[in-house]
Amino acid sequence: MVDWVPMRVGARPVPQPVATPLVWATASGGAVVLLAAHYALLGPGRPGPALAALCLLAALLGRCARFTAAPGTALLCWLLLNGFAIPPLGTLTWAGQRDACWLGCLCAATLLGTALARFRHARAAYRRVAVPARAATHLDDGTPGP
């Protein structure tokens, strides 16, 4: 069977983000692995290092995700953190200010990762577009190019 794929001319300025369900599935799987490693190395009852590891995971996932995936990624990481890193294990609780702060940290980490990735992609796209334009103007007026 033949797959028809549209051909594009030139480089795409900004890479396409990963689909949101794939980001959420990776967040769930990564959080389970991180919390299992946390439980094996440090034991339950120490949510600080687990929160830091999950914030790092959320920021890394934010680098390849859309902005709309940030709240879901933060919520999935918080659900697993709350359910499996804080005694009693397997029970979801809401401790008011603490959990709101944790959700805020996870969402901020995801949004920060996404914003930094978008900024980096935009700078790279600007350089790809601006350098050939500058080289063409230098060559047109008779001066040597870069």
C-alpha positions, 0 to 999 in steps of 0.5 A, spaced: 500 500 500 502 506 498 502 512 503 501 519 500 505 524 504 505 531 502 512 534 500 514 540 504 519 545 501 525 548 506 526 546 513 520 547 518 521 553 522 518 550 529 518 542 530 511 539 531 510 538 539 508 531 541 501 529 541 498 530 548 496 523 550 503 520 548 505 526 553 500 524 559 502 516 558 509 518 558 508 522 565 504 516 568 509 511 566 515 516 568 512 518 575 511 510 576 518 509 575 521 515 579 516 513 585 518 506 585 525 508 585 524 513 590 521 508 595 526 503 594 532 508 595 529 512 600 522 509 603 516 512 604 514 518 607 519 523 604 516 527 599 521 532 598 526 528 593 520 525 590 517 532 588 523 534 586 524 528 581 517 529 578 518 536 577 524 535 573 520 529 569 515 534 568 519 540 565 523 535 561 516 532 558 514 540 557 520 540 552 516 536 547 509 538 549 504 543 547 502 548 553 495 545 553 498 538 556 501 542 562 495 541 567 494 534 565 501 532 566 502 536 573 495 533 575 497 526 573 504 527 577 501 529 583 496 524 583 501 519 583 505 523 588 500 523 593 497 516 592 504 513 592 509 517 596 505 519 602 503 515 607 498 511 607 500 509 601 494 508 596 490 513 599 489 520 595 488 525 600 488 533 600 492 537 605 490 544 602 495 548 602 501 543 601 497 539 595 496 546 592 503 548 592 505 541 589 500 542 584 503 549 582 510 547 582 509 541 578 504 545 573 510 551 573 515 546 571 511 543 565 510 550 563 517 553 564 519 547 560 515 548 554 516 555 554 524 554 554 523 549 548 518 554 544 524 560 545 529 555 543 526 553 537 524 560 535 531 562 536 533 556 532 528 558 526 530 565 526 537 563 525 535 559 519 531 564 516 536 570 518 543 567 516 541 566 508 538 573 508 544 576 511 548 572 506 544 574 500 544 581 501 552 581 502 553 577 496 548 582 492 552 588 494 559 585 492 562 584 499 564 578 501 559 573 505 560 570 512 
